[in-house]
Amino acid sequence: MGVHAGALSVIQKLCRRLPERPALYLLLTFLLTRLLLVLVGFIAVTYLPMRSGPEYRHLDAPPVLDMWYRWDAGFYTAIAIYGYGWAAFRQVTADMAFLPLYPSAIRALNLLRECDSLECATFHGVLISNVALLIAAYALFAWVKAHDGMDTAYRTAGLMLLSLFGIFFSGVYTESLFLALSSLTFLALHKKRFALAVLTVCLACLTRVVGLALCFPLLVWAWENPAPRRFALMLTACTPALLFGLYMMTMGMTTGDPLGYFHANAQFWLRSGPQHLVHLLVMQEAGSWLDAVFAVFYLALAVLLLRKDRLTGTFALSALLLPLMSGNLASISRYGGAVFPFYWAIARYCPEKYWKPVVVAMTVLMIIFAVQFCTWHWVA
């Protein structure tokens, strides 16, 4: 009885001290949410009905690793192991839509461990994503704390770790890496380390195409500097876009199609431009009404942010408009989930009485999305 009482006393003291120890709080929240996802994934893969067919491939591995090998994970692991199809065959291929930083990081770990199997590549992808997610949590906490104080920082970081898209944040996807790079960008701007911010945006532009959205906050920040430095900083802020253009040019020269990246998105991923989006909306052919609802929700948050904070609002709005301009609503919910200002907006403006229901709803949705994902059902 004394042992149980002593253990309970230790837990109570730890819980009371957590708000005073952000690093410990973030680490424990990260570990508990990831443990929940692994448990849900293990149950789903082991006991629930699974979609079957040659396109729904499974790893020769335990469920706790196989659960992460779904959808885009196949592209990232294949690129990491075999390289890009467009580079090998010198023609437009589906993998042109996947930018090189994340699969290159997986490939580096494969080479370091001298292992090039799908199982190794999947494990390394999961490892990179989770390390990036933890970095994103710490960077986001530090940035929000500097703007809004400790309470909002706890809420924002906690919301991100409890995101309903958590299965993507810890899987073989670029969401966490992008979250880390974008959070570090804003933290660097807050500390007036512009060169570091430009570097993180360059890396973000090689991670996801919406990395280009981070160029706009760089330009806004540069414009707000005194005139003698303003234009030099603004020119420097264009460096990530130039790097992205150079990568596009490399693909164009290799495939003989200067617009190969855009043609690949149109041909293989049905992203052919904003006029296609208008057609989808008019004809009611949107891939998911859930994505349409999320798009409206994100737009409302972006407008709110733009009115309250120019840098984050500019980033949030442009990060949403870039995928919308592709002409396809598919996955817009997940894309918005990787834009950290949305979590800040919810944490900042959600009334206290709705806070617990929001947390419960996000946790339940995270579990549902994880089950759908692990059983090869489309989520986002």
N, C-alpha and C positions, 0 to 999 in steps of 0.2 A: 504493500500500500504506500509506504514511504517512497519507494522508487518511482511509482506512478505520479505521486504528488510532486516529487522533485523534477521529473521530466516536464510535467505540466507547467511548473514554475519557470523553468528555463525557456519553454516555448512562449509563455506570456511575456517574459522579459524581452525575448528576441523580437516579438511582434511590436512591443512598445518602442523598441529602439530602431526598427526598420525605417521609419520616416526620417530619422536622423542620420541614416547611412544609405545614401542613394545607390552607391555601388553594389552593396549587398542586396538592397531591394530589387534593383534591376536584374541582378544575376539570378536571384531566387524566382522572380517572375518569369524570366526567360526559361529557366530549367523546368518549372512547373508547367508552363504552357507547352513546351516541347514534349515533356513527358506525357501530357494529355494527348497530344497529337499522335505520338508513337503508340500509345495504348489503343486509341481509336482505330488507327491504321492496322494494328495487329489483329484486332477483333474483326474489322471489316474484311481484310484479306483472308483470314482463316475461316470465318464462319458465315459470311454473307454471300449471296449470289453475285457472280462476276460476269461481266459481258465477255463473250467468247468470240474468237475469230482470229485469223492470221495477223490482223493489224493490232490486236490486243496482246502484245507480247509480255511475258513475265521473265524476270531474272532467275537464274539458277542460284537463288539465295534465300535466306530466311525472310519471312514477311516484313520484318522491321526494316529491311533494305529494299525489298521488292516494292513496297508501298510507294516509294518515291519515284519509281521508273514509270512515269505516265506522260502521255502526250508530248509536249515539247522537250521533255527530258531525253527522248530518243534522238532528237536533232543535236542537242548540245553534247551528248556523249559520243555520238557518231563523228561530229566535227573534231572533238578532242582526240579521238582515236585515229581517224582516217584522214582528217583534213577536210577542207571545203570541196564540194563537188564542182562548183564553178571554177575553182582553180585547177582541178584535175582534168576536167573535160572541156574547159574553155567555152562554156556556154551557160546561158541563164538557167539556174537551178533553184529549187525551193529554199535551199539553205542560205541563199543570199540575204534573206530577211533577218538572219541571226548574226548579230555583230560579234566581233572577235575576242573581246577582253575576257569574258566569262569562260568560254570553251578553252581559251589559251591558258587560263589559270588551272583548269582541270587537267589539261595536257601536261603542264609543268609538274603537277603532283604525280601524274602517271609516270613521267620520266624519272622523277625523283625516287619513286618507289619501284621503278622497273616493272610496272604492271599496266597492261593496256587492255584488260578485259572490260566488258560492259559493267560488271559488278564493281570493279575498281573505280571506273570513271563515275559511276553513280554515287559511290561512297564519297569520292573526292568532291563531287558537286555539292552533295549534302553538307559536307564539312565546310566548304567555302561559303555556302549560303548562310549557315548558322553563325559562323564567325562574323560575317558581314552584318547579320541581323543584330548581334550583340554590340558591335561597333556602332551601328545606326542608333540603337537604344541609348547608348551613352552620349553620343554626339547630339542627338535630338534633345535629351534631357538637359544637357549643358546649355544648348542654344535657347530653349524655352525658359529655363531658369533665369537666364540673363535678361529675357524680355518680360516675363510675366510672374516670375517668382517660383518658389518651390512647389506649391500646391498644383499649379497648372502643369508644371514640368512632370510631376508624378503621374498626373492624369494622362497627359499626352503620350508619354513613353509606355504607360500601361495599356492604353488603347491600341497602340501600334502592335504591341506584343500579343494582344488579345484579338487582333484583327480577324475578321471572318475569312480572310485570305491567307491565314497563317500556314496552311498546307503548302502554298506556293512559296512563302517566305523561307521555309525550311527545306523545300525540295530543289530539284535541279532546274531552277529558273533564275532569272536575273533580277527579280524584284528586290531581294535583300541587298545585293551589291549596289543597285541603283539607290535604294534608300540610304545606304551608308555614304555613298559619294555625294548625294544631294544634301544630306544633313551636314556633312563635313564642309561642303561648300558654303553654306550659310553660317556655320560656326567660324570659318576662316574669314568671311566678310565681316562678321561681328568683331573679330579681333584685328581687323584691318590688315589681314595678310592676303593681299590681292593675288599675288603670284601663286600661292598655295590654292586659292579658290579657282584660279584659271586651270591649274593642273588637275584638280578633282573634276572639273567640268569636262576637260579633255578626255579623262578616263570614262566619265559618264556617257559621253558621245560615242565611245567605242563599246558601250554596254547595251544601251537602248537608244532608239532614234529620238525618244523624248528627252534625251540628254541635251538636245538642242534647246529645249525650253529653259535650261539653266543659263543660257547665254543672255537672255533678257534681263534677269536680275543683275548679272555682271555689268551690262550696259547701263542700267538704272543707277547702280552703285557708282560706276565711273562718272556718269553725268553729274552726280551730286557733289563731285570733288571740285576744288577751285580750278579756274580756267587754265592756268599754266600746265597742269597735269591731266586735265580732263580728256583731251583728245588722244593723248598717248595711251591712257588707260582704256579708252573706248576701242582703240585699235587692237590693244592686247586682248580685250574681251572677245574679239572676233576669232581669236586663235582656235578655240574648239570647233567652231563651224568650219574653218578652213581645213582642220584635220579631218573632220567628217567628210568634207568634199574631196579631200585627197584619197580617202579610202574608197569613196564612190567612184572616183576616177580610175583607181587601180582595178576595181572590178570591171569597169567599162572597157578599159584597155585589154584586160585579160579575155573577156568574153566577146569583144568586138561590138558591144552594145553599150554606148555611153549612158543610156538610161536603164541599164540592166537591173539595177536594184528596184526601180519602180515597176518595171515590167514583171519582175519576179513576184512582187507583192500583188500586182493585178492578176497575174496568171494563176498563181498557186494559192494565194491567200484572199482573193476577192476584194482587194483594196485598190480601187482604181480612181478614186478622187471624190470630192464633195458632191458632184452631180449624182453619183451613184447612191450616196446617202439620202439625198432628196427623193430619189426613186424608191428606195426602200421604205421610207416613211410614208410616202403617198400611197404606195401599193400595199402597205402593211405587211412587208416581208422581212421586217427586222428579225435578226436571228434569235433574239430573246427580248421579250418585253421587260424582263428584269434589267437587262443592260440599258434599255431606254429610261427606265426609272432611275437607275444609278446615274446616267448621264445628266438628267435634270437635277438630281440631288447635288452632284459634283459642281455643276454650273452655278447653282445657287450659293454653295459654299465659296466657290472661286470669286464670285462677285462680292460677297460679304468680305472676304479677305482683301480684295482689291481696294475696298473702301476704307479698311482699317489699317492695312500695312502694304505699302507699295511693292516691296521686294517679294514677299511671299505670295501676294495676290497675282503679280505678274507671272511668277513661276507656275502657280496652280492653274491659272487660266490657259496659259500657253501649253502646259503639259496635257491639258484636256483637249484643247483645240487641235493639236497635232494629230492624234489618232482619229479624231472626228473627221478631219479633212481627208483622211484616207478613204472615206466613203463606206465604212462598215462599223456597225456598233458592236460586233462580236468582241468579247473580252474587255470592253470599256470599263466594266466594273472592277476587273483585276488591275487594269492599267491605273485607274484612279486610286486603287488601294496602295499603290507604290509611290504616291505623292504625299509626302509627310505633312504639308500644311493642312490637309483635310483633317487629320487627327488633332492638330493644334486647334483648329476652328471648333471642332466638336467639344474638346476639353475646355475651351475658353468660354463658349457661349451656351453650352447645355445647362439648363437650370438644375440646381442641386437636387430637386425632388425627382428628376428624371434620370439622375446619374446611375443609380443601381439598376433600374430596368434596362438602360442602354448596355451596361456591362454584361448583364445576364443574357440579353438578346444576342450580343456579339459572340459570347461564349457558345451559346447554343448553335448559332449559325456557323461558327468555326467548326464545330463537331459535325454538323450536317454536310458542310462543304467537303470536309476531310473524308467522310464516308463515301460521298459521291465520287470524289477524285480517286480514291483507292480502289473502287470497284469499277473503274474505267467508264464512269459516266461523266458527261461534259458538265463542267461547273462554270468556268469563265475562261 
